[in-house]
Amino acid sequence: MTKYEKTFNKVEKIIREYSHIFTIPNGYENSDYNFQNYLKQLLDNYELFFNEKLNDIINDEIPFIDGEKDVILKKIYSLNRTIKKTIDLYFQGKPYEANKIFNLGLEKVYLKTIQYETEIAEGKNFYRARPDNSTFYKRKDLFHIDFKSRTLVSTNRYSIPGFPALYLGDSSYVCWEEFDKPKFKNLWFSRLQNKKKIKIIEVLLLDDFLNKVESISNKDLKFTHILRYFIYFPLTIASTIKVKNIKHNFKPEYIIPQMLLEYVISNPEIDGIRFPSTKIDYKLLKQVDSYNYVFPVKTNKDVGLCEKLISLFKLTNPTSLEVEELLNNPARPTTYLNETKKEPSKKIKIADEEHNYISTSFGKIEYILKKKKLKVL
């Protein structure tokens, strides 16, 4: 066992013991906090935890250049200050200055140079949904909104008003949650698949991050990944706070995610962002991937779709459970579970009962879509 591996094991034990510090998403719906004070508390608590529980271990066991101390702590402190200053300037009505401070802060902690992003190999399945509008959708209708209709693009966590982007999910379940749980038969779905490697920034839940790190064969590289996670966790905190006042026009919880999206838009090497839903209780899922993705357009024109995104993805014709039942409604229902025995471990808890994911409507529509052909637009 290498020195770094021993250190990693020690650090991982502390992280799991204090896992509440790394809990995301966070919410303050039932508190008297305003957004600025709540975010400040979360950032300060994380910085204090790192200083008290992890900083000495890293100082003692990681030989930084010239014997410098507190290298990771200083970067955490710097990013915390950047986020707080960004929010303060935005609240002062200075969005341009806020964005400038934010981008300078990311450069100061070397976001570009230490490869914060990760790659998704060719051939991953994604899902996209749209509510029924009493018509049959075409494949292009399940892609990003046409440039000619950009005035329909509203503000959202990773959505800049008037700027089209392609929003995808790991599963039909996360798509359903993002639409606030409508009647499932009223949703149309397409399956998409990336035609080449795509590079994304990941905002990961702690367990998913640790599972990803465990899969790395290079023992020393594991520790490099966990140091990155520590440095950028303030960004994760600020990007995953639940909206307190969902009906209000201005949602301060969207400030940092939208600026992170703008960073991706201006960086030609990064295609998108992977992020957890703030609407899902992830404790109800077992082995069910349910992250969201945003892929902003990288071209700009009056009408049509982004050529860059078209070059990245192929997709199936859209369908819905209602349509599928009209077209194929046998006297004996199809047993989808028996036809996908390789995925028996996927579980979802609904109404306090655990179910095999493939036997639910979510599993059914995904099974149907996996049988449909993928085509380029």
C-alpha positions in Angstrom: 0.0 0.0 0.0 1.5 3.4 -1.1 1.7 6.4 1.2 -1.0 8.2 -0.8 -3.3 5.2 -0.6 -2.9 5.1 3.2 -3.7 8.8 3.3 -6.6 8.4 1.0 -8.1 5.6 3.2 -7.7 7.9 6.3 -9.3 10.8 4.6 -12.2 8.7 3.2 -12.9 7.5 6.7 -13.2 11.1 7.9 -15.4 12.1 5.0 -17.8 9.2 5.6 -17.9 10.0 9.3 -18.8 13.6 8.6 -20.9 12.9 5.4 -23.5 15.5 6.5 -21.0 18.2 5.6 -21.1 16.9 2.0 -24.8 16.6 1.8 -26.4 18.0 -1.4 -28.8 19.4 -2.4 -29.4 21.6 0.6 -32.6 23.5 1.4 -33.8 26.3 3.6 -37.5 26.4 2.8 -38.6 26.3 6.5 -36.0 28.7 7.9 -35.7 32.4 8.4 -32.4 32.6 6.5 -32.2 34.6 3.3 -30.2 33.1 0.5 -27.0 35.1 1.1 -26.9 34.1 4.8 -27.7 30.5 4.2 -25.1 30.1 1.5 -22.5 31.8 3.7 -23.3 29.4 6.6 -22.8 26.4 4.3 -19.5 27.6 2.9 -18.2 28.6 6.3 -19.1 25.3 7.8 -17.3 23.4 5.0 -14.2 25.5 5.3 -14.2 25.1 9.1 -14.6 21.3 8.8 -11.8 21.0 6.3 -9.5 23.2 8.5 -10.2 21.2 11.7 -10.4 17.6 10.3 -8.4 17.3 7.1 -5.9 20.2 6.7 -3.3 18.8 9.0 -3.4 15.4 7.5 -2.9 16.8 4.0 -0.1 19.1 5.2 1.8 16.3 6.9 1.5 13.7 4.2 1.5 15.5 0.9 4.8 17.0 -0.2 3.7 20.3 -1.9 6.3 22.4 -3.8 8.8 24.3 -1.5 7.1 22.8 1.6 4.1 25.1 1.2 1.4 24.5 3.8 -2.4 24.8 3.6 -2.4 24.6 -0.2 -5.8 23.0 -0.5 -7.3 25.1 2.4 -6.2 28.3 0.7 -7.9 27.3 -2.6 -11.1 26.5 -0.7 -10.9 29.8 1.1 -10.3 31.6 -2.2 -13.3 30.0 -3.9 -15.5 30.6 -0.9 -14.6 34.3 -1.1 -15.2 34.4 -4.8 -18.7 32.9 -4.5 -19.7 35.2 -1.6 -18.4 38.3 -3.5 -20.2 37.2 -6.7 -23.5 36.9 -4.9 -23.0 40.3 -3.1 -22.3 42.1 -6.4 -25.2 40.4 -8.1 -27.5 41.6 -5.3 -26.1 45.1 -5.7 -27.4 45.1 -9.3 -23.9 44.6 -10.8 -24.2 41.3 -12.8 -21.4 42.2 -15.2 -19.0 42.7 -12.3 -20.3 39.6 -10.5 -19.6 37.5 -13.5 -16.1 38.9 -14.0 -15.3 38.2 -10.3 -16.6 34.7 -10.7 -14.5 33.8 -13.7 -11.4 35.4 -12.2 -12.0 33.3 -9.1 -12.2 30.1 -11.2 -8.9 31.0 -12.9 -7.3 31.6 -9.5 -8.1 28.0 -8.4 -7.0 26.7 -11.8 -10.3 25.3 -12.9 -9.1 24.9 -16.5 -5.6 23.6 -15.9 -6.2 20.8 -13.4 -8.8 19.1 -15.6 -11.9 19.5 -13.4 -13.9 18.1 -16.2 -14.4 14.4 -17.1 -15.1 12.5 -20.3 -18.1 10.4 -21.2 -17.3 7.6 -23.6 -19.2 7.2 -26.9 -22.5 5.4 -26.7 -24.0 6.4 -23.4 -27.8 6.5 -23.3 -29.6 9.7 -22.3 -33.3 10.5 -22.1 -35.3 13.6 -23.0 -39.0 14.2 -22.3 -41.7 16.7 -23.4 -45.3 17.0 -22.2 -48.0 15.9 -24.6 -49.5 18.7 -26.7 -52.1 16.6 -28.6 -49.8 16.0 -31.5 -47.2 13.5 -32.6 -43.7 14.7 -32.0 -40.9 14.4 -34.4 -37.3 13.7 -33.5 -36.2 17.3 -33.8 -39.0 18.3 -31.4 -37.1 16.3 -28.7 -33.9 18.2 -29.3 -33.1 21.7 -28.0 -35.6 24.4 -28.8 -35.3 25.9 -32.2 -33.4 29.2 -32.4 -36.4 30.9 -33.9 -38.3 30.1 -30.6 -35.5 31.3 -28.3 -37.9 33.8 -26.7 -39.6 30.9 -25.0 -36.4 29.9 -23.1 -37.0 31.0 -19.5 -34.7 31.2 -16.5 -33.9 28.0 -14.6 -31.0 26.5 -12.6 -28.9 25.9 -15.7 -30.9 27.9 -18.2 -30.1 31.5 -19.3 -33.2 33.3 -20.6 -33.3 33.3 -24.4 -30.4 30.9 -24.7 -31.2 27.4 -26.0 -29.7 24.2 -24.5 -30.2 20.5 -24.7 -31.4 19.1 -21.3 -31.1 15.4 -20.8 -31.4 12.8 -18.0 -29.8 9.5 -17.1 -33.3 8.0 -16.8 -37.0 8.5 -17.6 -37.5 8.8 -13.9 -35.4 11.9 -13.5 -37.1 13.5 -16.5 -40.5 12.8 -14.8 -39.3 14.4 -11.6 -38.0 17.5 -13.3 -41.5 18.0 -14.8 -43.0 17.9 -11.3 -44.4 14.4 -11.6 -47.1 14.8 -14.2 -49.2 11.9 -15.5 -46.5 9.6 -16.9 -48.6 8.7 -20.0 -48.7 12.4 -20.9 -44.9 12.5 -21.4 -43.2 11.8 -24.7 -39.6 10.4 -24.6 -36.7 10.0 -26.9 -33.5 8.1 -26.2 -30.3 9.9 -27.2 -26.8 8.6 -27.5 -23.5 10.4 -27.9 -21.7 9.7 -31.2 -18.3 10.6 -29.8 -16.6 11.3 -26.5 -18.0 14.3 -24.7 -16.4 16.4 -22.0 -18.4 17.6 -19.0 -18.1 19.2 -15.6 -19.6 17.0 -12.9 -21.4 18.0 -9.8 -21.5 14.8 -7.9 -23.2 13.4 -4.8 -20.6 12.2 -2.3 -21.4 8.5 -2.6 -21.2 8.6 -6.4 -17.9 10.5 -6.3 -16.4 8.0 -3.9 -17.7 5.1 -6.0 -16.1 6.7 -9.1 -12.8 7.1 -7.3 -12.8 3.5 -6.0 -12.9 2.4 -9.7 -9.6 4.1 -10.4 -6.9 1.6 -10.7 -4.0 4.0 -10.1 -3.8 4.3 -6.3 -2.0 7.6 -6.3 -4.4 9.1 -8.8 -7.3 8.5 -6.4 -5.9 11.0 -4.0 -5.5 13.6 -6.8 -9.2 13.2 -7.5 -10.2 13.7 -3.9 -8.1 16.8 -3.6 -9.9 18.3 -6.6 -13.3 17.4 -5.0 -12.3 19.3 -1.8 -11.2 22.4 -3.7 -14.3 22.7 -5.8 -16.9 21.5 -3.3 -17.9 25.2 -2.5 -18.9 25.4 -6.2 -21.0 22.2 -5.7 -22.7 23.7 -2.6 -23.6 26.9 -4.3 -24.9 25.1 -7.4 -27.3 22.7 -5.6 -29.3 24.8 -3.1 -33.1 24.2 -3.4 -35.2 27.1 -4.5 -37.0 28.6 -1.4 -39.6 30.6 -3.3 -40.5 28.6 -6.4 -43.2 31.1 -7.6 -41.0 34.2 -7.3 -39.5 35.6 -10.5 -36.0 36.0 -9.1 -34.4 32.9 -7.7 -31.0 33.6 -6.2 -30.3 29.9 -6.1 -29.8 30.1 -9.9 -27.0 32.7 -9.9 -24.0 30.4 -9.5 -25.3 27.6 -11.7 -26.1 30.0 -14.5 -22.6 31.5 -14.3 -21.1 28.1 -14.4 -23.1 27.4 -17.5 -21.8 30.6 -19.0 -18.3 29.4 -18.3 -19.1 26.2 -20.2 -20.6 28.2 -23.1 -17.4 30.2 -23.4 -15.1 27.2 -23.2 -15.1 25.3 -26.5 -13.4 22.2 -24.9 -16.3 21.5 -22.5 -19.6 20.3 -23.8 -21.9 20.4 -20.8 -22.6 19.8 -17.1 -23.8 16.8 -15.2 -25.7 17.7 -12.0 -28.0 16.1 -9.5 -31.7 16.9 -9.3 -32.9 19.1 -6.4 -36.3 17.4 -6.7 -35.2 13.8 -6.1 -34.7 12.0 -2.8 -31.7 9.9 -3.8 -32.1 7.6 -0.8 -35.1 6.1 -2.6 -33.0 4.8 -5.5 -30.6 1.9 -5.7 -28.4 1.6 -8.8 -30.7 3.9 -10.8 -28.7 6.6 -12.5 -30.7 9.8 -12.2 -28.5 12.8 -12.9 -29.4 15.7 -15.2 -27.3 17.1 -18.0 -27.2 20.4 -19.8 -25.5 20.9 -23.2 -25.6 24.5 -24.3 -25.6 25.4 -27.9 -22.2 26.4 -29.2 -23.4 28.2 -32.4 -25.8 31.1 -32.9 -28.2 31.6 -35.8 -31.8 32.8 -36.5 -33.5 29.5 -37.2 -32.7 25.8 -36.8 -30.6 23.7 -34.4 -27.0 23.9 -33.2 -24.6 22.0 -35.6 -22.2 21.2 -32.8 -24.9 19.5 -30.7 -26.2 17.7 -33.8 -22.7 16.3 -34.4 -22.6 15.0 -30.8 -25.9 13.1 -30.6 -28.3 10.7 -32.4 -31.8 10.0 -31.1 -34.8 7.8 -31.5 -38.3 8.8 -32.7 -40.3 10.0 -29.7 -43.0 7.9 -28.1 -45.1 7.7 -25.0 -46.7 4.9 -23.0 -50.1 6.0 -24.3 -49.0 5.7 -27.9 -47.2 2.4 -27.3 -50.3 0.9 -25.7 -52.4 2.0 -28.7 -50.0 0.4 -31.1 -49.2 -2.7 -29.0 -51.7 -3.8 -26.4 -51.6 -7.6 -26.2 -54.1 -9.6 -24.2 -51.3 -10.8 -22.0 -49.0 -8.0 -20.7 -45.3 -8.2 -21.7 -43.0 -9.1 -18.8 -40.2 -6.7 -19.2 -38.4 -7.9 -16.1 -37.7 -11.3 -17.6 -36.2 -9.8 -20.7 -33.6 -7.7 -18.8 -32.3 -10.1 -16.3 -28.9 -8.4 -16.3 -30.4 -5.4 -14.4 -32.2 -7.0 -11.4 -30.3 -4.8 -8.9 -32.0 -1.5 -10.0 -34.6 -0.6 -7.4 -36.8 2.4 -6.7 -38.9 3.0 -3.6 -42.4 4.4 -4.2 -45.1 4.8 -1.6 -42.8 3.1 1.0 -42.5 0.0 -1.2 -39.4 -1.1 -3.1 -39.9 -2.1 -6.7 -37.7 -3.5 -9.5 -37.1 -0.5 -11.6 -37.6 -2.3 -14.9 -41.1 -3.4 -13.8 -42.2 0.2 -13.4 -43.5 2.5 -16.1 -40.0 4.1 -16.1 -38.4 0.8 -16.9 -41.0 0.0 -19.5 -40.6 3.1 -21.5 -36.8 2.8 -21.4 -37.0 -0.8 -22.5 -39.2 0.3 -25.5 -36.8 3.1 -26.4 -33.8 0.8 -26.3 -35.5 -1.3 -29.1 -35.9 1.8 -31.3 -33.3 2.8 -33.8 -31.1 5.8 -33.2 -30.7 8.3 -36.1 -28.9 11.6 -36.7 -30.9 14.7 -37.3 
